[in-house]
Amino acid sequence: MSSTRPYSPGDRGPEADGASGASEGGAVVPSESSAGRQVRRLNFDGASGVVPLARDFARQALYAWGWLPAATADQRAAAEDVLLVVSELVTNACLHAEGPDELWIACDNKVIRVEVSDRGTGQPAPRTPHRAGRPGGHGMFIVQRLCLDWGVVRNPGATGKTVWAELGAPA
């Protein structure tokens, strides 16, 4: 389901300043909000190879949060879905915007939320009609199929947008 809600129903909104887990020099450390949500941020300023960088960053977060190593096939599939969604959102920012600015990933016991900010003006949407046998144009279709919900946030008075997606935790 696509939406333009800034946050999905029941979401507590963005973390307060300083809850990002990022420190000087781009190093990232885990943080935890008062609601038990763990958050990590990755800034892409000056980075190259941003898609593999984003996947590695997300994989490290999944290990830190106990999603990996996976004990069951369902848990492994859930973790792989998160990595695929991260790849698709960052790739779309590379292809259709001026590249990603930041990746934000948060986890509580039930949901992982992924956000990718960029400076682009376009509106992401699954290609209609979806043509399964053709190359390209599958990114947002994949995100739509794998996620509980996704949407786009635009900040008034600023360029760009944040595309967010939420995936359920494995059983």
Steps between C-alpha positions, in 0.01 A plus 500: 500500500638840409420804700616854550448495875812627671485205738306179504213455745623471856848622414661725756664723238869576462742458785602806696825674401799309625327163478656420165792300630733687262814660631787708357658360186199296393552224755175345606413366840171344607258706701174423668206731554286498811239297313747213440560594138856456379614749236795535265578770244747505214590827327610460137687834466791441264452123498539287190358153451196600705284194424746241637587744781131522595455121486806443720379765744153338518654151536711620795187645662314170450784313672504752786123467543499119494329455161820334375627238518157361434392187684223408252431534130221751572734716707764486226239597238385795713858627532559457125180696433633790710829498306315491168275793595805702611667425165191596299439829682865607477520394134189704420657805667808446279303453178217749542634766737844649562598201712411421860582739783431274797382151593307468826407158631309430821388181668261414777372152584244496219611727215810621319463843342735607221522860379711636215524877455601665173479835320283379213166648402348187346227290656588129528230260394483141376506491120152436365440262347774291657677298230665211680705375203658835412817645650481807724210669670447238771638687803186653645295195400738289711477748789120497477488119503743448789395778735213547741476860379710767330471864412666831424559796728574846365630765734332836437746763386777248426603317188480128481308232679524199726370166378412266787405135520406269785553126520371259763732315733533124448294267715 
